[in-house]
Amino acid sequence: MKEVSFLNPEFFWLFLVLPAAVLWQIWKRKQQGATLKISSVKGFKAQKSLLAKLKPFLFVLRLLALSSLIIAMARPRKVDISSQTKSTKGIDIVMAIDVSGSMLAKDLKPNRMEALKKVAENFVEGRPNDRIGIVVYASEAYTKTPVTSDKAIIQEAIQSIKYDNVLQDGTGIGMGLTTAVNRLKDSKAKSKVIILLTDGVNNAGFIEPETASQIAKEYGIKVYTIGIGTNGNAMFPYAYAPNGGFLFRMMPVEIDVNLLQTIARNTGGKYFRASSNSKLESIYKEINKLETTEIQELKFYDYDEKYRLFVWIAGILVLLEFGLRNTIYRSFI
């Protein structure tokens, strides 16, 4: 968007000269008149011609010309500012998300999986300059979205996350972490991060979580671990209902806190516990602050100079005033 600015706005102080010029003109006109005392002026009364009435217009032309010159000296111009941001320290992030049946537990509203999806979408929106990928896992794991800078694809992938029969039920933390590492091991980014979220205990998969964390460490990948679930008991799905939905009952919440702490500590990350929707949201905000991306903003200024127009206006007004004063009004006092 173009905006009007002035390179030398201090010249606007010269407008204070205009009132002084008006006072000078009034005083000068009085000095040019002579005083003559007579008994009656009836014989001298006459209607002024139109030209005589318009003669003060010459002085107005001078004032307008001077005003145009002042504006021209202030250098008016339109500025079109465009900006471009460039990431100078990119971060590649993979979110490894547990999609086992226990993620349907209702201790977070409406359930753990839906609460996570909402927070994850907001997290992605807050990382416009980073590449992000999505890995989902239960007893097995697969890449839902490879690391990409296309945020629309990432958002669509997050929205489509759900519990289904594609993966065998269970919690294979080692499988999810290893798959995430595979997405980052060849990355050329300055920083590589995995956000590993689970709500249970490792009970599936053929790769131990400790082994996966050592692999992550060798590739310089930092792992933030999140245990999602309330303290105590929660409503868990345990069977299918006749209508195709789930039947729920109260069951104890079990999260392998020691394992998640070990993974985070070994890779230079941090462990978090999300026991509520607000806590889960605050965790992703904290990770967002911990992993900052250096951004270089480049601004481009396109100037369109407008002072020439006012110079032309001043010149035309001066010529008009000079021509009228030396032609039509030459015989006028």
N, C-alpha and C positions, 0 to 999 in steps of 0.2 A: 504493500500500500504506500502511495506517495504522500509525503507530508511536506508542507512549506516551511522552510527555515531561512534564517538570515545569517550570513557569514560575519557581517560587521554591524550588529544591532546598536552599537554605541552611537552610530550616526543619527539615530532617531532623536537624540538630544537636540539636534539642530532645528527640530520643529518648534523649539522655544523661541527661535528667531522670528517666526511668522507673526506672533502678536506684536512684537517690537516693530516689525516692518509696517504693520497696519497703523500703529500709533504714530510712527514717523510720517506716513503718508498723510494722515489727518492733520498733523501739525504743519507739514509742508504746504498743504492746500490753504491753510489759514494764513500762513506767512505770505503767500502769493497774492492775497487779496488786499486792496487798498481801501481805506476808510474815508468816506465823504459824507459830511452832514448836510442834509437838505431838508426843507420844510415838508415836502411831500414826495412820495415815490410813485404816485398814481400814473404818471406819464411814462414810467419806465417798465410798468408791468407788462410782461409778454409770456406766452406759453412756450415752455422749453420744447425744442424739437426732440424726436426720438433718438437721434444720434447723440445729442447732448446728455440725454438720460443714460445712454449706454456707455458713455465714456469711462465710468469707473470699472467697467468690465475689463478694460485694459490692465488695470492693476490686479484684478482677479486672475487674469491669464498669467501674470508674472508669479503670483503666489502658487498657482497650480504647477507651473513649470519648476519652481523651486522645490515644491513638494515631491515632484517626480524625480528630481535629481537626488534629493535626500534618500528616497526609497531605493534608487539605483545604487547609491554609495553603500547602502546597507546590504547589498548583494542578495536579493531574494532568489531562492532556488528551491526546486522540488527535489526531495531526497527519496529514492527508492531503496529501502534497506532489505536485503535478503540475507538469511543466515543458513549456515550449513554446519552440522555437528559431525565430528569424527571421533570414533572411539580410539584412544591411544593405548588403552590397556584392556583388551577384550577378555571376557570370561565365558567359558563354556560350562553350561550347567545341565545335568541330567537329574530328573526327578524320578526316583524309583518308588513306585506306589504299590502297596499291598492291596490286592483285589480279592482276597479270600472271603469266604462267607461271613466271617466274624466282622468284616467291615460294614455289615448291615446292622450292627448293634445300635441301639437307640439311646446310648448315653450322651451322644452329641445329636443335635437336632438338624434335620429330621433323622439322619443317621450319620455314622462316621464318614461313609464314602461321599455323600452329598455335601457334608460340611467341608470336607477336604477339597472337593472340586471347586467350590466357591472361592475358598482361600487361595487355591493354586492359580485360578484365573486372575485374581487380583495381583498375585505375585508376578505373573508373566507380564501383565500390563505395566508393572513398575520396573521392568528390565528391558526397555526398548532397544538398547544397544548391545545386548548379549545374545548368544545363541543358546537355545534350550532344546532338550530332547526329553522324551517320555518313555520310561520302561515300566511295564506292569508285571507283577508276579504273584503267584500263589505257591503251589508246589513246584511249578516250573515258571519260566520267565520268557518274555519276548519284548522286542522293541516296538512300541506303538508308533513313535515318531522319532526319526534320527535327529541328531543335533542340527537345528536350523535357525535362521534369523527371521523366518516367516512366522510372525506371531499369530496370524489367522489360522494357520495349520495347527499350531500348538493349542490354541484355544479350542478348536474343533475337536482335537484329540482328547483334551481334558473333559469336554462336555460328553463325549461318547463313552467314557470309562463307566463300566458297570460290572456287576457280578453276573457271570454266565458259566456255561459248561465248557468253554474253550480250554481253560486250564483246569487241571485236576486240583480239587480243593486241598488246602494245606498252607503252611507258611514256610517257604524256602528262602530265608533271608540271604543265604549265601548265593543262591541262584540269581536273585534280583540284583545283588550287589555286583556279581561278576558280569552280568549282562550290561549293567551300567558302565562298568570299567571298560568293557570292550568298545563302547560307544565313544569313550574319551581318550583311550590310550594313544591314539595317533593324532590327537588334536594339537595344533600349533598355538593354541591360545596361551596367553601369559598366565592364566589361572584356570584350573579345572576343578569343578565342584560337583559332588553328588549329594542330593537331599534324599535320604533313605527313610521312608515312613513305613511303620508296621504297627500292628495292634496285638501281636501275639508272641509266641515262642517258636524258635526255629525247630520244625519237626518234619521237614521234607527236603528233597533235593540231594544231590550227590556231591555238592561243594560246600565245605564248612565255611561259615561266615568269617572265622578268624583267618582262614587262608585267603578268602576274597579281600579282606582288609589289608593283608600284607601285599597282595598284588596291586591294590589301589595305591598304597604307600610307595611302591617301587616306581610307579608311573607319576608320582607327584600329584595325586588326586586327593583332595580334601573331602572328607565325608561328614556331613551333618546328619545325625540320626534323630528321629522323632518317634517317640512311643505315644500312640494315640489311644485314649481310653480313660475312663474315670477311675478313681480309686474305690475298690470294693466290688459291688455287683452291678450288672447291667442286663438289659433285655437283649438276649441273643437269639438269632434264628436257630431252630434245631430240627425242623422238618417242614415239608411242603404241606400246605392246606389243600382241601379238596378243590378250591377255586383257583389253584395254581400259585397262590401267594405263599407266604411263610408263616409258620407258627413260632411264637416267641415265648421265652421263659427266662426267669432270672438266673444268671450264672455268674460265677466269679470272673473278674477281669485279671488275666495273666499276661504280663509283659516281661520279657527278659531284659530288665534294666541293665544288669551287669554286662551283658553281651553288647548292647547298644552303646554303653559308655566306653567299653573297650575298643570298639570299632572307631568311634569318634576320636578317642585319645590316640590311638595308633596312627591315624592319618592327619592329625592336627586340626580336627574338626571340633564339634561340640554336640553334646546330647541335650535333648529337650523332652519335656513331658507335656503333652496336650491333653488335659483332662476336661476341657470344655471348648465350646466354639470360640469364645473370646481368647482363651489361652492359645489355641491353634493359630488364630489370626495374629496374635502378638508374636508368636514364634517366627512366622514367616516374615513379619516386619523386621524382627531382629536380624534374621539371616540376610535380609535385603540390605540392612545397614552394615553388617559385617563384611559383606562382599560388595565393595563399591567399585564402580568402573570409572576410570579417568576419561573425561570427555573434553575434547578441544572444540570450542565453538568458533567458527569463522564467519565474520560478518562482511558483506559486500555492499558498498555504498555507490549508487548511481546518481550523480548530480545533474539536474537539468536547470541551467542558469536562466533566470528570468529578468536580470537587470537591464538587458539590452532593450527590452520593450519600453521600460520607463525612461531610458535615455532618448529613445525616438519620440516618445510623448513629450518630454521636456523640450526637445529640439523643435518640434512642430509648434508647440505653444509659444516659444520664444519668437519664432519666425512669424507666426500669426500676429502676435502683439506688435512686433517691429513693423510689419507691413501695414497694419491698421493705423498705428501712430504716425507713420510717415506718408499716408495717403489720405484716407477718409478724415482722420482726426488731426491732420497737420495744421489746419487753420484754427483749431480750438485751443483755448487757453488751458 
